[in-house]
Structures are given as structure tokens and as C-alpha cells.
Amino acid sequence: MFSFKECSHPGCRTYVSAPYDVCYHHATNEQKRDMIERIAGKLESDPIVRDETVVGGAFEDLRVKDRVLKASNFAFSVFTNCDFTGCRIINCFFDFCIFINCSFIDSSIRYSVFSGSTIRSTRFNDDIVIHSNFMGISADRSSYDHSDLYYSNFSMSKLIRTSFEDCNLKRVNYTACYLKDVSFRYSNPDEAFFREDER
């Protein structure tokens, strides 16, 4: 699991980003560049990436294809034009992130957290997304088509122009969602959890 060591900056309780004793926010500009370059390099080249932390970082044009990501923390980070095609993502934290024009096609995502994230023009197509948390996300022009979303949680989310077509929705939680132009065509929404007025 990633380190729970807190930032050395007085009063900051954010986790540090190796190899420094400060978080991304309190790092110098040079340290920030080094943190991002180091983790981006590992994501693009190492077959397995585990126990990494960068909270509040910014990543652009990453190609993280066919990698395994385990027990890592990327909370509050921004991902723009990033490709996670074919990845296995296990027990990772992407809460309160921003994803713009990203791809998680043909990926396996298990026990991971995307809660509170903003998801724009991003595809989670042909995925296995099991027991993962998308609670309170804001999604627009995105897609989860042809995916197994068993037991994942989208409750209290704002889902606009987002499709869940041909998905397994068994025990998926959509309670208290705002849904606009959302498609569940060829899926099984009767096995998901909604309020009566939400479909």
C-alpha cells in the first residue's frame, strides 16, 4: 500500500510523494516536475506500478497501456488525453480527479475509488469494473458501454449525455443521481438501484 507518511510542511496532512518529504502542493517547482516525470515514466514503462502517491498532480498525454496499477493514490489529480487501455487497476484512489478525453477501454478496475471526480469525454468501454466507487461524480459526454459494472456505486452523481449501453448493471447503485440524456439500452437497469423517478 502507498505510504501514509504526511507532508513535513507545518499543518499539512497530505501524503508525501516519494522521494521527497513533502506533498505535491508544497513541493518546489523543480520537485513537482521531478515527481510528475518520475511517476509518468513508471506508468508508461513499468509493467507493474504499485504503492505510488501524487496528490494534486497534473498528467497530460500519458500512454499507460497494458499496465498493472496497484494500491496507489492519485487523488485530486488532473488527467488530460491519457490512455489507460488494457490496464488492470486494483485498489487505487482517483477520488476528486479530473479526467478529460481519457480512455480506460478494455481495462479491469477493481476495488478502486473515483468518487467526486469530474469525467469529461472519457470512455470506460469494454471494461470489468467491479466493486468500484464513482459516488458523486460529474460525468458529461462519457461512456461505460459494454462493461460489467457489478456492485459499483454511482449514487449522488450528475450523469449527463453519458451511456451505459449493453452493460451488466447488477447491484449497481444509481440512487439520488441526476440523469439527463443517459442511455441504458440493452442493459439490465431493473437489477440496479434507482429511486422510482430516476429512470
Helices and strands as residue ranges (DSSP letters): H 29-45, E 48-50, E 58-60, E 68-70, E 78-80, E 88-90, E 98-100, E 108-110, E 118-120, E 128-130, E 138-140, E 158-160, E 178-180, G 189-191
